[in-house]
């Protein structure tokens, strides 16, 4: 790997670690202030923010050089965190501070993650994309794992303002690592147009490209089905641990850690294994979704705590095997000029589907057990993804003529 990727990778490790600790802490302290309904509204507002910035941020992301945009986003995060730290330091923190912090952090994170996604394609050779995405997936899992562990320690021993200060310092170090890095790409690979009145034409270009590319549409539909399958594990994990497994808060943490550990092991194996390199990306993508369905169905049947922890570990592994080929196929199938817009479009539609599924899973608990909700989502998603897999591999691959889009892309103007 290049020097640029190594510095970028270490910078990401520091950012993810700092963000994970404060993210867990903010939600914990918010839960001490808000009632369950208010907390659910706060979570819904975060998903709404993700949807809005994923939908409308694509053209802006494609307008700037990846390193420049990443530096700007980290700088904004540092300023935001120190500002909130000083505001809380002068007076007792309120829920308003915490909600605004989460929403602003979410908006900045959407921009930063899209910039990082584009940077991988810029600084990594095509034949190394799979390996790079495996390492980055491992990084995200490790950051989440360490964040879970440190977050609990910090919550017990430090105030919320000290935790926010810790994240601010972490992002300062992350910024220093990439401050001197520059893109080696020629300037014509970045859309430098500045005519703001054509912003919406640029925005529509991402959705238009996505709607015409059969390969990307299949990826999007499969991703939505994956969201359907694993919905209960995101929304009803705590009730599952309490009502189905009959365990307390400590096992709730153990299961989360087990899921992350499974993801880390799968990512490392994917990066190093010669066997995985012989499996086509598209095949691995669909296999991973089917495995998610199988493991979620298993969770619906097993009430033994040991078997459940094993199932969650395997589920975490399947999630990693899904994320790596998803990112790689998206990078390989999308022109760099449109990568920010197309990825933002996919994330927006995926996030919207998740929001609907989350609401539905909560509503279903009013007239059926948590265990039955797990089973309903997993079986429904598994059936649909099996049908999609059959269709995907029974027909010849059909894609749009990307050459015919070159003139349209070059004429697309992106607003500042």
NORNORZI-V385825 format. One record per residue. OMEGA is omega as a letter, one per 40 degrees, with the letter a starting at -180 (* if undefined). D_CENTER is the distance of its C-alpha to the mean C-alpha in Angstrom with 2 decimals. Layout:
BEGIN
omega=OMEGA d_center=D_CENTER
omega=OMEGA d_center=D_CENTER
END
This chain:
BEGIN
omega=a d_center=23.49
omega=i d_center=24.57
omega=a d_center=25.19
omega=a d_center=22.67
omega=a d_center=19.83
omega=i d_center=21.10
omega=i d_center=21.24
omega=a d_center=17.82
omega=i d_center=16.50
omega=i d_center=18.53
omega=i d_center=17.54
omega=i d_center=13.82
omega=a d_center=14.97
omega=a d_center=16.95
omega=a d_center=14.41
omega=i d_center=11.79
omega=a d_center=14.88
omega=a d_center=16.30
omega=a d_center=13.32
omega=a d_center=12.87
omega=a d_center=16.61
omega=i d_center=17.05
omega=i d_center=14.18
omega=a d_center=15.89
omega=a d_center=19.25
omega=i d_center=18.82
omega=i d_center=17.88
omega=a d_center=20.81
omega=i d_center=23.25
omega=i d_center=22.27
omega=i d_center=23.03
omega=a d_center=26.41
omega=a d_center=27.24
omega=i d_center=25.81
omega=a d_center=26.89
omega=a d_center=24.50
omega=i d_center=24.70
omega=i d_center=24.01
omega=i d_center=21.02
omega=i d_center=19.62
omega=i d_center=20.34
omega=i d_center=18.47
omega=i d_center=15.27
omega=i d_center=15.99
omega=i d_center=16.54
omega=i d_center=13.11
omega=i d_center=11.67
omega=i d_center=14.55
omega=i d_center=13.74
omega=a d_center=10.24
omega=a d_center=12.26
omega=a d_center=15.04
omega=i d_center=13.49
omega=a d_center=11.40
omega=a d_center=14.78
omega=a d_center=17.18
omega=a d_center=15.62
omega=a d_center=15.66
omega=i d_center=19.39
omega=i d_center=19.31
omega=a d_center=16.68
omega=a d_center=18.93
omega=a d_center=21.95
omega=i d_center=21.41
omega=a d_center=21.50
omega=a d_center=18.17
omega=a d_center=19.67
omega=a d_center=21.35
omega=i d_center=18.33
omega=i d_center=16.41
omega=i d_center=19.64
omega=a d_center=20.06
omega=i d_center=16.69
omega=i d_center=17.37
omega=i d_center=20.94
omega=i d_center=20.10
omega=i d_center=18.06
omega=i d_center=21.10
omega=a d_center=23.47
omega=a d_center=21.63
omega=i d_center=21.52
omega=i d_center=25.15
omega=i d_center=26.24
omega=i d_center=24.88
omega=i d_center=26.34
omega=i d_center=29.72
omega=i d_center=29.67
omega=a d_center=29.09
omega=a d_center=31.57
omega=i d_center=34.29
omega=i d_center=33.90
omega=a d_center=32.30
omega=i d_center=28.65
omega=a d_center=28.12
omega=i d_center=25.36
omega=i d_center=25.35
omega=a d_center=24.34
omega=i d_center=21.44
omega=i d_center=20.15
omega=i d_center=20.54
omega=a d_center=18.81
omega=a d_center=15.65
omega=i d_center=15.72
omega=i d_center=16.51
omega=i d_center=13.93
omega=i d_center=11.21
omega=a d_center=12.97
omega=a d_center=13.34
omega=i d_center=9.77
omega=i d_center=8.94
omega=a d_center=11.98
omega=a d_center=11.43
omega=i d_center=8.15
omega=i d_center=10.09
omega=i d_center=13.14
omega=a d_center=11.92
omega=i d_center=10.86
omega=a d_center=14.40
omega=i d_center=16.04
omega=i d_center=15.32
omega=a d_center=17.35
omega=a d_center=19.97
omega=a d_center=20.71
omega=i d_center=20.33
omega=a d_center=22.90
omega=a d_center=21.99
omega=i d_center=23.37
omega=a d_center=21.18
omega=a d_center=17.79
omega=a d_center=17.14
omega=a d_center=18.21
omega=i d_center=16.24
omega=i d_center=12.88
omega=i d_center=14.14
omega=a d_center=14.93
omega=i d_center=11.69
omega=i d_center=9.93
omega=i d_center=12.89
omega=a d_center=12.51
omega=i d_center=9.17
omega=a d_center=10.95
omega=i d_center=14.14
omega=i d_center=12.96
omega=a d_center=11.79
omega=a d_center=15.11
omega=i d_center=17.25
omega=i d_center=15.77
omega=a d_center=16.76
omega=a d_center=20.14
omega=a d_center=20.86
omega=i d_center=19.63
omega=i d_center=22.25
omega=a d_center=24.88
omega=a d_center=24.28
omega=a d_center=24.38
omega=a d_center=27.67
omega=a d_center=29.26
omega=i d_center=28.05
omega=a d_center=27.86
omega=a d_center=24.79
omega=i d_center=26.12
omega=i d_center=26.45
omega=i d_center=22.85
omega=i d_center=21.81
omega=i d_center=24.31
omega=i d_center=22.84
omega=i d_center=19.40
omega=i d_center=21.33
omega=i d_center=23.33
omega=a d_center=20.38
omega=i d_center=18.99
omega=i d_center=22.58
omega=i d_center=22.74
omega=i d_center=19.46
omega=a d_center=21.02
omega=a d_center=24.32
omega=a d_center=22.98
omega=a d_center=21.88
omega=a d_center=24.43
omega=a d_center=26.81
omega=i d_center=24.54
omega=i d_center=25.11
omega=i d_center=24.07
omega=a d_center=26.71
omega=i d_center=26.12
omega=a d_center=28.89
omega=a d_center=28.67
omega=i d_center=29.02
omega=i d_center=25.50
omega=i d_center=24.24
omega=a d_center=25.18
omega=i d_center=27.49
omega=a d_center=29.05
omega=a d_center=29.49
omega=a d_center=31.02
omega=a d_center=29.13
omega=i d_center=30.95
omega=i d_center=29.14
omega=a d_center=25.63
omega=i d_center=25.20
omega=i d_center=26.56
omega=i d_center=23.84
omega=a d_center=21.20
omega=a d_center=22.79
omega=i d_center=22.84
omega=i d_center=19.12
omega=a d_center=19.51
omega=i d_center=22.91
omega=i d_center=21.79
omega=a d_center=19.10
omega=a d_center=21.83
omega=a d_center=24.29
omega=a d_center=22.39
omega=a d_center=22.90
omega=i d_center=20.67
omega=i d_center=17.57
omega=i d_center=18.61
omega=i d_center=18.87
omega=a d_center=15.35
omega=a d_center=14.14
omega=i d_center=16.58
omega=i d_center=15.62
omega=i d_center=11.90
omega=i d_center=13.38
omega=i d_center=15.77
omega=i d_center=13.29
omega=i d_center=11.85
omega=a d_center=15.57
omega=a d_center=16.44
omega=a d_center=14.18
omega=a d_center=14.52
omega=a d_center=17.35
omega=i d_center=15.68
omega=a d_center=13.26
omega=a d_center=16.07
omega=a d_center=19.23
omega=a d_center=18.70
omega=i d_center=21.17
omega=i d_center=23.78
omega=i d_center=23.45
omega=a d_center=24.25
omega=a d_center=27.06
omega=a d_center=28.65
omega=a d_center=28.16
omega=i d_center=28.23
omega=a d_center=30.44
omega=a d_center=28.75
omega=a d_center=27.88
omega=a d_center=25.25
omega=i d_center=25.59
omega=i d_center=24.56
omega=i d_center=21.53
omega=a d_center=20.41
omega=a d_center=21.66
omega=i d_center=19.68
omega=i d_center=16.35
omega=i d_center=17.48
omega=i d_center=18.63
omega=i d_center=15.30
omega=i d_center=13.76
omega=i d_center=17.00
omega=i d_center=16.84
omega=i d_center=13.51
omega=a d_center=15.15
omega=i d_center=18.34
omega=i d_center=16.96
omega=i d_center=15.11
omega=i d_center=18.39
omega=i d_center=20.49
omega=a d_center=18.69
omega=a d_center=19.30
omega=a d_center=22.89
omega=i d_center=24.20
omega=i d_center=26.63
omega=a d_center=26.37
omega=a d_center=22.71
omega=a d_center=23.72
omega=i d_center=26.28
omega=a d_center=23.92
omega=a d_center=22.78
omega=a d_center=19.10
omega=i d_center=19.54
omega=a d_center=21.40
omega=a d_center=18.86
omega=a d_center=16.11
omega=i d_center=18.42
omega=a d_center=19.80
omega=i d_center=16.53
omega=i d_center=16.06
omega=i d_center=19.74
omega=i d_center=19.44
omega=i d_center=16.85
omega=a d_center=19.54
omega=a d_center=22.29
omega=i d_center=20.84
omega=i d_center=20.10
omega=i d_center=23.66
omega=i d_center=24.92
omega=a d_center=23.53
omega=a d_center=25.50
omega=a d_center=28.66
omega=i d_center=28.53
omega=i d_center=29.53
omega=a d_center=30.29
omega=a d_center=28.07
omega=i d_center=28.22
omega=i d_center=27.27
omega=i d_center=24.40
omega=i d_center=22.98
omega=i d_center=23.46
omega=i d_center=21.69
omega=i d_center=18.59
omega=i d_center=18.75
omega=i d_center=19.03
omega=i d_center=16.21
omega=i d_center=13.89
omega=i d_center=15.49
omega=i d_center=14.99
omega=i d_center=11.22
omega=i d_center=11.32
omega=i d_center=13.94
omega=a d_center=11.84
omega=a d_center=8.81
omega=i d_center=11.49
omega=i d_center=13.79
omega=a d_center=11.34
omega=a d_center=10.43
omega=i d_center=14.13
omega=i d_center=15.67
omega=i d_center=13.97
omega=a d_center=15.26
omega=a d_center=18.57
omega=a d_center=19.21
omega=i d_center=18.60
omega=a d_center=21.06
omega=a d_center=19.87
omega=a d_center=21.37
omega=a d_center=19.18
omega=i d_center=15.89
omega=a d_center=14.44
omega=a d_center=15.90
omega=i d_center=15.08
omega=i d_center=11.35
omega=i d_center=11.45
omega=a d_center=13.64
omega=i d_center=11.55
omega=a d_center=8.47
omega=a d_center=11.36
omega=i d_center=13.12
omega=i d_center=10.43
omega=i d_center=9.75
omega=i d_center=13.54
omega=i d_center=14.15
omega=i d_center=12.10
omega=i d_center=14.19
omega=a d_center=17.28
omega=i d_center=16.70
omega=i d_center=16.11
omega=a d_center=19.34
omega=a d_center=21.15
omega=i d_center=20.49
omega=a d_center=21.84
omega=a d_center=24.76
omega=i d_center=25.69
omega=i d_center=26.39
omega=a d_center=29.38
omega=i d_center=31.28
omega=a d_center=29.92
omega=i d_center=28.95
omega=a d_center=25.50
omega=a d_center=26.32
omega=i d_center=27.24
omega=i d_center=24.05
omega=a d_center=22.11
omega=a d_center=24.60
omega=a d_center=24.55
omega=a d_center=20.85
omega=a d_center=20.73
omega=i d_center=23.99
omega=i d_center=23.33
omega=a d_center=20.02
omega=i d_center=21.67
omega=a d_center=24.68
omega=a d_center=22.88
omega=i d_center=20.70
omega=i d_center=23.98
omega=i d_center=25.72
omega=i d_center=23.07
omega=i d_center=23.31
omega=i d_center=27.07
omega=a d_center=27.05
omega=a d_center=24.72
omega=i d_center=27.11
omega=i d_center=30.36
omega=i d_center=30.34
omega=a d_center=30.54
omega=i d_center=27.48
omega=i d_center=27.94
omega=i d_center=26.24
omega=i d_center=27.26
omega=a d_center=29.59
omega=i d_center=27.43
omega=a d_center=30.67
omega=a d_center=31.70
omega=a d_center=28.63
omega=a d_center=29.41
omega=a d_center=31.94
omega=i d_center=29.79
omega=a d_center=26.86
omega=i d_center=29.33
omega=a d_center=30.82
omega=a d_center=27.61
omega=a d_center=27.75
omega=a d_center=24.90
omega=i d_center=25.69
omega=* d_center=25.26
END
